[in-house]
Amino acid sequence: MNLSPSIIGILILTAFAAGYIDAIAGGGGLLTVPVLLSSGMSPHVVLGTNKLAATFGSLMASYTFYKRQLFSPSFWKLSFISTAVGAIAGTIIVSFIDASNLNKILPIFIGFSAIYALFNRVKEEDSNQLPTINSTLKTKQISQGLTLGFYDGFAGPGTGAFWTVSNLFLYRLNILLASGVARTMNFISNIFSLFAFIYLGYVNFTIGLLMGGFLMLGSYSGARSAIKYGNKFIRPVFTIVVSCMAVKLAFDAWSL
């Protein structure tokens, strides 16, 4: 499909902003999915193209946190597996939903994601310690991975925020450790869902790769800002962005 230079410019700027926000606290899809939908793509192609772009951003962010020793792959291996399985399942199921119905469903997911992330106030911990490995921890990791992986494969917007919030609640991690886990698991669900979307033929590679490059730049900047400034920087930025997104969605819904 042919897009005007102005639309391409908006997609590029949105991708950079989404990468920056996603690396800080998640929620980049709250920006990219509505913009891609407004470009005229079918909703299935929007989801697949967004997954391609988001994979670049989440890879850069997760690598940045890992390099700063804010993520331990061996500790979260069950989360890896369950997230991948959930993402593939969610993508397969969404492929069977009619495009006209999916157009109506996606704004609902985006709206609830924005509202949840905005008003959530889970208490954050100061500890740098990972929780004790036991059967309860394994159950939490598997359940969390399957649920959020499925959601990311099915819809996606707000997944990073849900990971951050649930990490704080389930494992009592501090905000940086919770963000490190969130960024990596978001990458896992993105890439496995992307494989499924490519197989199903629902990816615009030109737009996805273009946005992906700017998402990487935004993610690198955002991850470094989050690591440097911590929660005093993360919470206000995320709250402002999600608030603006929630207002826009409400306006779009009620102005028709």
N, C-alpha and C positions, 0 to 999 in steps of 0.2 A: 504494500500500500504506500501511496505517496503522501508524505506529510509536509506541511508548509514549514518554512524556516522558523517562524514564530513558535509553532508547536514543538519543533525539535529543540529550540532554545529553552522553552519551558520544561521539557523533559530532562534536559541536561542540568538545569539549575535545581530542579526538584530532586534529581538523583544525588547531587552533591549534598544538599540539605538533608535528605533522607539518610544517606550514609553517615553523616555527622551525628544526627540524632540517634540513629540505630546503634551506633557504637557506644553512645553514652548510656542509654537506658532502654533501647528497643523502641519499636513503634514506627520505623521508617516506612513500612508498608502502608501506614495510615496516610502517607503523603503520595507514594508512587502509584498505588492501585487506583485511587480516584482520578489522578491525572492521566494514566493510561486508558482508563475507561472513557474519559472525555475525548480521547484522540480518535475514537471511532472503531477501535479494535473489538472483536468479539470477546465476551467475558472469559472464555476458556484460553484464548490467546493472550489476553491481559495477564491472567494468572501465570501462564507458562513463561511469558516474557519477563514478568516481574521476578520470577524465580531465577531466571538466568542472571539478571542484573543484581539481585540480592545476594546471589552466591558469591560474587566478586567482593561485595562489601563485607559480608559476614566472614569471608576467608581472611581478609586484611585485618579486621577487628580482632578475630580470634587469635591470629598469629601474634598481634601486638600484645595482647594480654598474656599469651603463653610465654613470649620472650621475656616479659617482666615477671615471670614465675607467679602469675596470678591464676593459673589453671593447671591441674594435675590430670593428665589423660588416663593414667592407670586407675585412679580413684573413681572416675566416672565412666568406666567401660560399659557397665550395664545401661547407663543412660544413652551411650552411643548407639547400642544395638536396638533398644526399644524405640528410640527416636526415629531411627532409619525405617524400622518396620511400620511405625505409625504414619510416617510421611508418605510412604509408598501406598499404603492403604487409603489414606485420605485423598491422594491424587487420583487413584483409580476410581473411587466412588464419585468424586466431583465430575469426572469425565462423562458420567452417565446422566447428569442433570441437564435438562434442556436449557439452551442459552438464554431464552427469554425469562425463564424462572431464575436463572443464576444472576441475571441483571438486577432482579428484585432482591435476591438474598444477600448479595455482597454488601450493599450499603448498610444493611442491618448489622452484619458482622462488624463492619468498620465502626459504626456508631457505638455499639455496645463495647467494643474494644477501647475506643477513646474514652468513654465515660468511666469504665472500670479502672483504666490506668490513671485517669485524672483524680478520682476520688479515693483510690486505695491509699491506706496509711498504715501499712505493716511496719511494726517497730524494727528498726535496723540495729544490728549488733556491732560491737567494736572488735570482737575476737577475730584473729587471723587463723584460727585452728579449724581444720576440717572435722566433721562429725565422726563419731566412732563407727567402724564398719560392723554391722550386725544384720540380722534378717529383716528388721524393721526398715533400716536404711535401704536395703536392696529392694524391698517392696515399694518404697517411696520412689526410688529411681526408675523402676520399671513402669509404674503407674504414671508418673509424671512424663516420662519419655513417650509412652504410647499416646497419651492424651494430647500433649502439646505437639508432638510430631504429626498426629492425625490432623489436628487443627491447621497446622502450617501447610500440610499437603492439600487440605480441602479449601482453605481460604487464605490464611497467612497474615493479614494486617494485625499488628499488635502482638505477634508471637514473642518477639524479643522482650517486650514489656512483661508479658505473662511469665516468661522464664525467670526474669529478674525478681518479680514479686513472689513467685512460688518458691524460689531458692531462699529468699529471706525468711519466708514463713516455715518451710519444711526443714531447713537445715541450720537456721540461725546463723547464716554467714554474714560477714560485713558486706557493704555495698560493692566494693571492688571485686571480691571473690565471687559474689553473686552475679555480677556483670560479666566476669570472665567465663563462668559456666554458661551463662545465657548466650553470649556471643558464639561460643563454640558449638553448642547444641543447635543454635539457629542455623549455623553453617551446615551441620549434618542434615537437618531436615530440609534445608534449601537444596542441597546437592542431590539427595536421593529423590526428592520430589521432582527436581529438574530432569533427572534421567527418565522418570516416568512421563513427564510432559513431552520430552523430545521424542520418545517412543510413540506417543499418541499423536504427534504432529502439531502441537499447540504452542510453538515458540517462534517469535519473530526475532531471528538472530541479529539482524542489523541494529534494531532498536535496543535489544537486550544487551548486546556487547557495548554499544555506545553509552548507555546508561550505567552499565557495569563498571566501566572505566572511571566515571565520575563518582560512582558510589564508593569505589576503592579509595579515591582521594579524600572524600568526605569521611569515610570510616577511619582512615589513618589519622586524620586531624582530630576527629571526635574521640578516638580511643586514647590518644596522647593527652587530650584535655581532661578526660575523665580520670586518668591515672594521676595526672599532675594536681588537679584541684579537688577530686573526691566528691562526696555527696553534696557539699555546699554548692557545687557547680551543677551536678547532675540533676537534682530535683527541680530547681527553678526553671532550667532550660526545658526539661521534658514537660513540665506542667504548662508552660507557655505554649509550646507547640501543640500539645494535645488539646488544650483549650481552644485554640484557633481552629483546629480540625473539627472539633465537636460543634462549634458555632457554624462553620461552613456546611457541615452535614445537615444540621437542623434547618438552616436557611434553604438549602437545596430541596429538602423534603417538604417543607411547609409553604414554599413560594410557588409550587406547581398548581 
